[in-house]
C-alpha cells in the first residue's frame, strides 16, 4: 500500500472529495484505485475562520510499484509502514508463580491484558472497586460529599483515566507502534473506531466505564485474574529479589515478577517502597489551579466564523508562558466542554482535575493552569514531594470550608489580589461546590506570582482568557507523579530484581495512551524474563 500525507480538504468534504484528491495526487484512473483507508485526520487551524482538514491516507492500487518509482522524490508518497503488533513470546506452559500486576489503571490494565494474551495468566491486584461500584462511590462523593479513600476518582478499576477526558494522544516516541495496539484494543472493547485516525482522539468518561469492564472480561477469559479491594500492604524482598506481596487482609501471594503499575496518587505505596529500600528519586511536577471559561469564548477565538461547525466540535487550546521569576506556566489536561471534578484520594484534602464526556457539550471549557516545580522546591527525602502536595491540598480543604468544597476566585479578582464574593457569568462546574475566597494563600508565593504574570500573557494568545468572570478553582497538584522509581534497560528496578516499575506513578508515563504503551513494554519484558527462566529449567 501507499501512504499519502498532507492531503488537504475543506471541512464539508465528502467521500467523493477524498477519492478525487487521491486520484489527482497520484494521477491515476478510478479503475486503478482498489481501496483506501484514513490513517490520520487532523485540522489546520493556523488561520482562524479558514480551518481545513489534513489527511494521511493509505491507498491500495494496481500500480503501486510504478507509482513508488514515479514519486520516489516526493516525501508525501511512501510505502505504508507495517504497524501491526507482534507478541514477543507465547507460552502454553502453566508456570509455577504467576506474574503479579499491582494496579488496574491504564498501565496495569494493558500489562495484564498483554500478559494474558501471551498465555501468562497474570494476577492483577486493584486496591479499589470494580468500575461500576467505583462510579457509584465517585459520583456519590461529587453529589453528597461522601468520601471513600479507597474508591474515588484516583483509586479503582480503570485508574484516574476513567474519570478524565479519556484523551488518547501523546508526544512519546513510539517506533514500535505500541500506541496502535492500545488504540486497537480500546476499539475492540467498544471505543469508537474514529480514535484510530483522528488527530486528538478522546473517549469520554461514561464510555470509558464500559470499555474498562470489557477489557477486564477479556483478561479473565484468557486465564488472568483481577482482584478488587486488594491493596498491597508490603512487597517481600530477599537479597534484592522480589519474592511476593502481602495484601492488606494478610494474604501472601508469591511471585518473582511484580509489575508496579500504581498511579501517581498511591502515596502510601510509595512510602512503603521507600522504607523497603527500593531506589526512588524525586522528580519535577507542576502545581496550580483549574480555570473555567465559557466554551463559546474559546470556540470563537480559536475557530472564528467556523465556531460551532459539527465537524470541529468544541475547540481546545495549548498555552505556555515563561515568567520573569524563572518559572514556566502552561495549560494542562485541557477539557473542552467539560467539568472540573473532585479528585482527592485522602481525607481532609481537596484536589481538582478535569473531565468531559464524548460529546464535549458542556457550557464551560476547563484546563489546569500550572507552574512547573522541581525537587529544589521540596528538599529532603526522595518522597518529600508527597508531603509538599499534601500541605497544598490541606490548605485548599481549609479555604474551601472543610466540607470538600473547593476554594475559588474570579480571574479578575485574582489578578487584583482581592477576595471574590460573588460569581459572575461563569458558573463553576466543580462538585460538591465552590467556596469563593482569595486563592493567594493556596500556593507558594512564586507560583501565585507566576500565574498572575501568565494570565495576561495568555490573553494575548487567546483573546478573552483574562476575562474577569472566568473562575479559578484550587488546587491542581496531581499533574504527574512526584517520584521516579528508576529502572534499567530490562525494565526492572535498579536495585530490586523482579520489580518492574511502570506507568505514571513510577514516572514513566503521562496520560492514558503513554501509560498503556508503557504497560505493554513492561509486559513484554516480564514475559521474556519468565520464558527465559522456563527455558533454563528445561535445559
N, C-alpha and C positions, 0 to 999 in steps of 0.2 A: 504494500500500500504506500501511497504518497501522503506526506503531511504538508498541507498548505498553511502558512501563517500570515498574519497581518491582512486578513480579508475583512475589509470594512464595509458595513451595510447600515442603512438607516434603521431607526427603531421600529418602524412599521413595515419591516421586510416580511416577505412571505417565503414559504419553502421554495417556490419557483425562483425567487430572487437569489437564494443561496445557490441553487443549481446553476443558474445563469452565471453567477460570479465564478463558480468552479470552471465551467466551460470556457468562459472568457479568459481566465487566467492561464489555463492550460492549452487554449486554442484547439480544443477537441470537439467533435460532434457528439450529440446526445447518445448515439449508439455506442460510443466508446466509454461512456460512464456506466459502470456496473452498480455502484452504490457509494454512499458517503455517510460518515458519522461525525458529529460535532465533538471534538475533544475538549475544547475550551471556548467559553464565551465570556468576554469582559466588555466594559464600555469605556470609551474615551470621553472624559468629561472636562478636558482642559479648556474648552470653550463653552462657557455657560450658555445654555439655550441651543447649543449645537451638538448635543451628545449623540454619539453613534456607537453601534456595536462593532467589536473587533473579534474575529473568529480565528481559531485554529481548527482545521478540518482534515480528517483522514479520508482519503479518496482511493477507491479501488477502481482501476481502469484496465482496459485491454491493452493499453500502450505504455505500461509502466516503465519498461526499460528504455524505450525511445524517449520518453519524457524526462527521465532522470539524466540522460545524456544531453538533451536539449537545454535543461535548466541546471546543469552542473555548477554554474557560477552564481546561481540565484539561491541565496540563503533561506528564502521563503518557500522553496520546494525541495524537500528532502525525503529520504525513506522514513516511514513511520517506525519509531523505535519500539522495541519489544518491552512492554510494561507489565507483562504477565508475572504473577508471583509463582515461585518455585520453592517448595519446602526444602530445608537444608538436610533433613533426615526424616525417616518414618520408622516406627517400631511397632511390632505386634507383640513384643515381649512384655509380660506383666512384671514391672520392676518392683523390687522389694520395698524401697522407700519412694513414695510418690513425691514429686516436687510440690512445694507449697508456695502459693501466691498470697501475700498479705495485702489486702485492699482490693476493692472491686469498682474503682473508678475507671476512667478510660484506659489507663495504662494496665492496671491489673486485669481488667476485662479482656483486653486483647492479648495479654500474656497468657491468660488462662485459655482463651479461645485457640491460640496457635498451638499451645502445648497439647490441648485436647485433639486438635486436628492432626497433629503428628503422632498421636497414639499414647501420650504420656500420662493421661488420666490425672490431671492436677487437682489438688485441694485448694480452693480459693476461700480465704477467711476474710469476712467483712464484719467490722465492729457494729455497723448499723443494721437497719432492717431492709427487707426486700422493698423494691421501688414503690409499690402501691401503698404499703403500710407507711413507708417513709414519707410519701407525698401527703398522706393524711396528717402526719405529725408536723411537717413543714408548713403546710397551709394553715394548720391549727395555730401554730406559733404566729404566723403573719396576721391572722384574723383575731385571735384571742390572747396573744402574748403568753401562751402555754408552751414553755420551752423544754425540750428534751435534749440534753447534751450528747446523747448517743444517736439521735435521729433528727437530722436537720438539713440545712442547705449544704453542709460540708460532708456529713457522715451518712452513709447508706449506699445501697446499690446504685451504681452509676456515678458516684462521687460528686464533686462540686459541679461537674459539667452538666449534670441532669437539670439543675436549676440555674441555667445560664441562657445565653442566646443560641447555644448549640452551634457556635461558629466552627467552621471546618477548614480554615485557611491558616497557613503558617509560612514563615520565611526560612524554615530549616532546609539544609541541603539533603536531597533525597535521591541520590544517584541510583539506588536500587528500587525505586518506585514503591517503597513500603506504604507511602501515603495512599497510593492507588488501591492497595489491598485493604486498607482501613475503610476507604470510601465504598469499595465493592461490598464489603461485609455489612456495612451500615445499610446499603440499598437492599441487600439480601434480607436484612432484618426488618425492613419496612420503610426506610427513608425514601424520599422522592428521588427518582433516577436523575433528576437535574443536578444533584450535588456532584455528579461525576464530571460535569462540564462547565457549570457557571463559575465565574472567577472567584467570588466570595460566598461559597455555599454556607447555608445555615439550616438547622433542622427545626428549632423551636422547642421550648420546654415540654409542652404537652405531648408532642410526637415522640420526644426522646424517651418518655416513660415506657411506651410500648416497645420501642426498639431495644432498649436495655433489657427488658424482660425476655424478648425473643432471643437475644444473644445468650442469655443465661440458659434458656432451654436447649440451645444448640450445644453449649458446653456440656450440659448434663447428658444429652443424647449420645455424646461421644465418650462417655465414661468419666467425665470430670465431676467434681463435687463442689458445690458452693454452700458454705455455712454462714448464716447471718447471725447477728448478735454474738459474734465470736471474736471479741477483742483480744489481741495478742498481748499478754502481760509481760512476757520475757522471751528472749531468744537465747537458747542454750549454746554456748560457745566453749569448746575444749581445744586447747593448744592451737588457737587461731582458726579453728574449723567449726562451722555451724553444724550442730547435731540435731536440732529440732526447736520447737516452740512450745511455750506453755500458755494456755488460754486463761482468761480471767476466771473461768469456772474451775480451774485447777487441772484440766485435761492437758496431757502432754502428747504432742504429735512429733514423732521422729522424722527427720529428713536432712540430707546433706546438701539439698538445693532449695534455697528460700529466696523468692523474689520479693523484694521490699518495694511495693507499689503504693505506699500510703501517700495521701495528698499533702498539700502544703500546710494543712491545719492540724496534722497529727502530732501535736506538741508533746503529749505525754510519751508517745513512741520515740520521738527524737531524744527526749530526756533519758529514757530507758537505754537507748543505744549509746548515748554519750557515757552514761555510768558504766555500761558494759565494756567500754573501751574501743568501740567501733570508731574508726577515724572519720572525723567530721570537720569541715571548715565553714566559717561564716561566709555569707555571700551578700552582695548588694540586693536590695529590693526597693520598693517605692511605697510612699505613703501619700495620702491626700483625701479628697472628697469625691462624691458623685455630684454631677451637675445636670440639671434638667432644663431644657428649653422646649418651647412648642415645636413639634416636628415640622410644622409648616414653615417656620423661620429657617430651619436647616435646609428643607427642600428648596425653598425659593433661592437661597443663597448659593447652593451647590448646583441646582439644575435650571435656574431661571425660568423661562417660559415653558419648559418641559416638565416642571414640577407636577407631580401627580400622575405622570404617564404610567399606565398599568405595567408596562414592561420594565420600568425602572424601580417602582416601589418607593419605600422610604429611603431617603438619602442618608449616608453616613459621612463621617469626617475623620481626619487624622491630623493632629496638630502637635507641634513641638516648639519650645522656646528655650533658648539658653540665656540664663539670667546673669545679672551683674555680680551676684554673690557666688558665682561658680556652679550653681545648681542648674539642672535641666528639669523643665516641667513639660509633660506630654499627656495627650489623651490616651486612655487605656480602656479596653473592652467596651468600645462604643456600641450601644444598643439602640438602633433606630426603632421608633415606635414601641419602645419597651417600658419597663418599670424598674425602679430601684427596690431592691429586696433586702430583707434582714438576713445576714449570712453569718451570724456568730455561731461558734461551736462551744462556747464556755459561758458558764453562769456569770451574770453581773458584768457583761461586756457587750458593746454594740459594734457591729461590723456591717458595712454596706457592700453590695455588689449590684450588678445589673443583669437583667434577663429580658427576653422578649419571646413572643410566640412566632410561629412560622409566618403568619400574615403581617407581622410588624405594624399592626393597625392602631396602636396606642396613640394618644394625643401628644405624648412627650417623647423627645429624644433624650437619652441619658448616656453619660460617659464618666469614667473616672478621670479626674484631673489630678495627676500625681507627680510627686517630686522624687527624684532618684536619691537614694542614700546608700552609704557604704558602711562596712564594719567599723570604720573610724568614728562613725556617729554613735555606735553602741559597743564600745570596747569591753573586753572581758573574755569570757569563755567562748568556745565555738557556738554555743547556743544562746548567747546574750541577746541576739535579735528577737528571740521569743519574748523575753521579759520587756523589751522595748515596745513590741507590738501590744502586749498586754496593758501596759501603762496608758497607751493612747486609747485603747478600747474601753478601759475603765473610766477614763475621763469623758469619753463620748457617752457612756452609760449614765454618768453623773449629770452631764449637761442636758441629756435627753429627759431627765426627770426620774431615773431609776426604775422605769417601767418597760424597758426595751424600745421606747420611742427613741428616735434618732434626733440629735441636735441639727438644726437647720438655720440657714440665713440667706436672705436675698443677696444676689451678687452686688447690687448697688450699695447695700448696707455694708457688705464685707469689704468692698473697696474703700468705703468711707470710714471704716473702723467703728461702726455703731451697731448696737444690737437690733435685730429685726423684731418687730412687734405685731406685724400684720402681713399676711400673704397678699400678693398682687394677682396678676393674670395667670401665673403658672401655679397649678395645684400639684404639690409633690405627690408622687405615687407610692412612696415608702409606707409599708405597713409593719408594725401596728400604728404608726403615725409619726409626725414630726413636731418637735418642740422648738419653737423659734428662740434664738439666743444670739450670742456673739461667739463665733467659731474660733476666734483668735487664740483662745487658750486650749484648743483641741489638738493642735500640732505644735512642734517646736517652732521657735521664732523664725529660724531660717527658712522653714517650709512655708509659713504664712507669708513672709516677705517675698519668696519666690513666686507663689501663686498670685499674689497681688500684682506683681510685675507682669506675669504671664497673661492674665486675663485680658488686659487692654491690647497686648500684642496679638493674642488670638483673635480679637475683634477686628484687627486689620486684615487678617487672613479669612475670617468668616464673619461677615457683617451681621451684627445682632448678637454675637456671642456674649458681649458685655452688657446686654440689656438688663435694666435694673431689676426686673421681676423674676429673672431666672433664679433657680433655687439650688443652693449648695447643701448637701447632706453629708454628715460625718459619721464615721470615718471609714476610709478605704485603706486597709492595712494588709490584705491578703493578695497582693498583686502577684507575688511569687513566693517561693519558699525562702526563709531567712538563712537556710543552711544548704550545704552541698555535701552529700555523703560520697566521697570520692571513690571512683572505681578505676580499674585498669583497662587495658585493651581487651581483656577477656570478660569484661562487664562485671567482674567480681570486686567487692570491696578491697581497698588497698591492703588492709591488714586482717581481713576476716574472710577466709576461703569459704565458698559456698553461699555467701550472702551477695545477692545481686540487687544493688540499689537502682531504682528505676523511676522514671516519670517525674512529675512536677515536684513532689515532696522531696525527692533526693537531689533536685537541682538540675535535672536533665531534660526538662520539657516545659512548655508554657502554653497550655490550651489543649483542647480535645484531640486535634489531629496529631500534634507533635507527641503527646502522651501516648496515643495509640501506636504510633510508629516506634517509640522507644520500647513499648511493651512487646512488640513483635521482635525487635532486635535482641532484647534480653531473653525472650522465649527461645529464640534460635540458639543463643549462647548456652542456655541451660540444657536444651535438647542435645546439642553436640557434646556437652560435658558428660551427660548421663550415658549417651551412646558410647562414648569413649570408655567409660567405666565398665559398661556391659561387655563390650568387645574384649577388654583386657581380661575380664573374668573368664570369658570363653576360651581365650588363648591359654 
